[in-house]
Amino acid sequence: MTGPRLVLVGPMGVGKSTIGHLVAERLGLVYRDTDDDIVTAEGREISDIFVDDGEEHFRALERAAVRTALAEHEGVLALGGGAVLDAGTRALLRDHPVVFLTMDIDEAVRRTGLATARPLLAVNPRRTWRELMEARRPLYTEVARATVATDDRTPEEVALAVLDALELRKA
C-alpha cells in the first residue's frame, strides 16, 4: 500500500498537529497537514477562506487537498477537523491506518476557547463544539482503526498511545 503510514483525524484543537509531529519524529517520517497545504496553496488563512468564499468553497479545497495528500504522502498525515464530512474522503480513508484523537468538551473549550482562527467556533463555542462532535463522532469512528483519548495526557503520552494503537512503536 502506498500513502501515509498513519493518518490522524479528530476535532479542532485535539492536538493532531502536535501529535503528528511527535509521531513522525519517532518513526523517522515526514509530517504533513492538509490544512497547511490549503493555506500554502491559497496564500491565506483558513478563517479568511471561510469569510471570503464560504464553507462550501473551503470544503472543496479540503477534499482536493486530502485526495492529493493520501495519494502522495508516505509519512504521518493530519486532516482538518471537518475532512470526514465528505463521503468520498471517508471512502478513501478506508485503505489507510487512521487514528481518531478524542477529547471531552471541557478540554475542547480549554484548548480552543474563542480563537478567531477557528471560524466554526466563533459563537457559543461550547454548544457549537458539542453539536459538531455529535455530527462528526460517528464519521471519525467510521474511518478509524483506533481511537486514542488525549484528555489528561501529555503530548508524548498520546503519541506513544497512537503508536501502540497501530503497533508501530519501535523497540
C-alpha positions in Angstrom: 0.0 0.0 0.0 1.3 3.5 -0.8 0.2 6.5 1.1 0.6 7.6 4.7 1.9 5.3 7.3 -0.6 7.0 9.7 -3.5 9.4 9.3 -4.8 11.5 12.3 -8.4 12.7 12.4 -10.4 14.4 15.2 -11.9 17.7 16.2 -10.2 21.1 16.0 -7.9 21.6 18.9 -7.4 17.9 19.8 -3.7 18.1 19.0 -3.4 16.5 15.6 -0.5 18.7 14.6 1.4 18.3 17.9 0.9 14.6 18.0 1.5 14.2 14.3 4.9 15.9 14.6 5.9 13.7 17.6 4.8 10.5 15.9 6.5 11.4 12.6 9.8 12.2 14.5 9.5 8.9 16.5 9.1 7.0 13.2 11.6 8.9 11.2 9.0 10.1 8.8 7.8 13.5 7.4 4.7 15.2 8.9 2.1 16.8 6.7 -1.2 18.6 7.5 -3.9 19.1 4.8 -4.9 22.4 6.4 -1.3 23.7 5.9 -1.5 22.5 2.3 -4.6 24.6 1.8 -3.1 27.7 3.4 0.0 27.4 1.3 -1.9 26.8 -1.9 -4.3 29.7 -1.3 -1.9 32.1 0.3 -4.3 32.9 3.1 -5.6 31.5 6.3 -8.5 29.1 6.5 -10.5 31.6 8.5 -10.1 34.1 5.6 -11.3 31.4 3.1 -14.4 30.8 5.2 -15.2 34.5 5.5 -14.3 35.4 1.9 -15.6 32.4 0.0 -17.7 30.3 2.4 -17.5 26.9 3.9 -18.6 25.1 0.7 -15.6 26.5 -1.2 -13.3 25.6 1.7 -14.7 22.0 1.8 -14.0 21.7 -2.0 -10.4 22.8 -1.4 -10.2 20.4 1.5 -11.4 17.4 -0.5 -8.8 18.0 -3.1 -6.0 18.5 -0.6 -6.9 15.3 1.2 -7.1 13.3 -2.0 -3.7 14.6 -3.1 -2.0 14.0 0.3 -3.4 10.5 0.6 -2.0 9.7 -2.9 1.4 11.4 -2.5 2.4 11.5 1.2 4.1 8.5 2.8 4.7 9.9 6.3 2.3 11.0 9.0 -0.7 13.0 7.8 -3.2 15.1 9.8 -6.6 16.1 8.4 -8.7 19.1 9.2 -11.5 18.5 11.7 -14.2 18.6 9.1 -12.5 16.5 6.4 -14.5 13.4 7.3 -17.8 15.2 6.4 -17.2 14.2 2.8 -18.3 10.6 1.9 -15.6 10.4 -0.8 -12.9 11.3 1.7 -14.2 8.7 4.1 -14.1 6.1 1.3 -10.5 7.0 0.6 -9.6 6.7 4.2 -10.7 3.0 4.4 -7.5 2.0 2.8 -5.3 3.8 5.4 -4.3 3.4 9.0 -6.4 6.1 10.7 -6.4 7.1 14.4 -9.2 9.2 15.8 -7.9 11.5 18.6 -10.6 12.4 21.1 -11.2 14.9 24.0 -14.1 15.8 26.1 -15.9 19.1 25.8 -14.2 20.8 28.8 -10.8 20.0 27.3 -12.0 21.2 23.9 -13.2 24.6 25.3 -10.0 25.0 27.2 -7.9 24.3 24.1 -9.9 26.1 21.5 -11.5 28.9 23.6 -12.9 31.7 21.4 -10.0 31.7 18.9 -10.9 33.8 15.9 -8.8 31.4 13.8 -11.5 28.8 14.3 -14.4 30.1 12.3 -16.8 27.4 13.3 -16.4 28.2 17.0 -16.9 32.0 16.7 -20.3 32.0 18.5 -21.1 29.9 21.7 -18.1 27.6 21.4 -19.3 25.1 24.0 -22.6 24.4 22.3 -21.1 24.6 18.8 -18.3 22.2 19.6 -20.9 19.7 21.2 -23.1 19.9 18.1 -20.1 19.5 15.7 -19.0 16.4 17.7 -22.4 14.9 17.8 -22.5 15.1 14.0 -18.9 14.1 13.4 -18.1 11.4 16.0 -19.8 8.6 14.0 -17.8 9.7 10.9 -14.5 9.8 12.8 -15.3 6.4 14.3 -16.3 5.0 10.8 -12.8 5.8 9.3 -10.7 5.0 12.4 -8.8 1.7 13.1 -8.1 3.0 16.6 -9.3 5.7 18.9 -6.9 7.5 21.4 -8.1 9.9 24.1 -6.0 12.9 24.7 -7.6 14.2 27.9 -5.2 14.5 30.9 -2.2 13.2 28.9 0.9 14.8 27.8 1.6 15.0 24.0 4.3 12.5 24.5 1.9 10.1 26.2 -0.6 10.5 23.4 2.0 10.0 20.7 3.1 6.7 22.3 -0.6 5.6 22.7 -1.1 6.3 18.9 2.0 4.2 18.1 0.8 1.4 20.4 -2.7 1.5 18.9 -1.3 0.8 15.4 1.5 -1.4 16.8 4.1 1.0 15.3 6.3 1.6 18.4 9.9 0.9 17.8 11.7 -1.1 20.5 
